Amino acid sequence: MLDQFAHYIIGYAEFEVYGDVSRFFTLAAKKGMRLWGFSKKNGKGYAKINANQYKELRPISKRCGVKTKCVHKNGIPFILKKILKRKGIPLGALLFII
C-alpha cells in the first residue's frame, strides 16, 4: 500500500515492449531499474517504471533491438502538468482562496 502511494507521488509510466521481452527486462534489472507489474499478452511485454527512469530505457532497448511505447502515465507530476497547462484553473483556485 505504501509502495503504491510512493509510486503515485513520484509518478510512473506503463509501457509495452515489442521484441525480445525477456532479454530486455533482464538487462533493465541488471542496470538497476525498478520495474514492476509485469505482464505478457500477444507477444508484447508490459511493465511499469518510475517516470524519471523511463528515458533511461532507450539505450537498453536499442541494445536489445526492441521497441518501447508508453501506454499510460499516472501520478501527481502528470496531473499537475495537465492542470498547469490550463491557466484558468490555477487562477480560479487562487481567486477562490482569496
Disulfide bonds with the S-S distance in Angstrom:
none
